[in-house]
């Protein structure tokens, strides 16, 4: 798999995770930032997709990780 296919796969996986979360009504909603991070995107990539500041995205991911621990 070349680099472009790997990037495309990462974004497809992220979109799939977001859709699964949207359809799942039984659990507490998870922030999109956290789902995208779980899909393998970094804070900068997530910020670009969501139109947010990368520092704020990184902080949201960090808080979620602490709450989960």
C-alpha positions in Angstrom: 0.0 0.0 0.0 1.5 3.3 -1.0 1.4 6.5 1.1 -1.7 7.9 -0.6 -3.7 4.8 0.0 -2.7 4.8 3.6 -3.9 8.4 4.1 -7.1 7.6 2.3 -7.7 4.6 4.5 -7.1 6.6 7.6 -9.8 9.2 6.6 -12.3 6.5 5.6 -11.8 4.8 8.9 -12.4 8.1 10.7 -15.6 8.8 8.8 -16.9 5.3 9.6 -16.2 5.7 13.3 -18.0 9.0 13.3 -21.0 7.5 11.6 -21.1 4.5 14.0 -21.1 7.0 16.9 -23.9 9.0 15.4 -26.0 5.9 15.1 -25.2 4.6 18.6 -27.8 6.1 21.0 -27.2 3.9 23.9 -24.0 5.3 25.3 -22.7 8.7 26.2 -21.7 10.7 23.1 -18.0 10.8 22.4 -16.5 14.0 21.1 -15.6 13.8 17.4 -12.1 14.8 18.3 -11.7 11.7 20.4 -13.2 9.4 17.8 -11.0 10.8 15.1 -7.9 10.4 17.3 -8.9 6.8 17.9 -9.0 6.4 14.1 -5.4 7.4 13.9 -5.6 11.1 13.0 -3.3 13.6 14.8 -4.6 16.8 16.4 -3.6 18.9 13.3 -5.5 16.7 10.9 -8.5 16.6 13.2 -8.5 20.4 13.6 -8.4 20.8 9.8 -11.4 18.5 9.4 -13.5 20.1 12.1 -12.4 23.7 11.6 -11.0 24.0 15.1 -7.7 25.1 16.7 -5.2 22.2 16.9 -4.3 23.1 20.5 -7.9 22.9 21.5 -8.3 19.6 19.8 -5.1 18.2 21.5 -6.5 19.3 24.9 -9.8 17.7 24.3 -8.1 14.4 23.4 -5.9 14.7 26.5 -8.8 15.3 28.8 -10.7 12.3 27.4 -7.7 10.1 27.9 -7.4 11.1 31.5 -11.1 10.6 32.1 -10.9 7.1 30.6 -7.9 6.1 32.7 
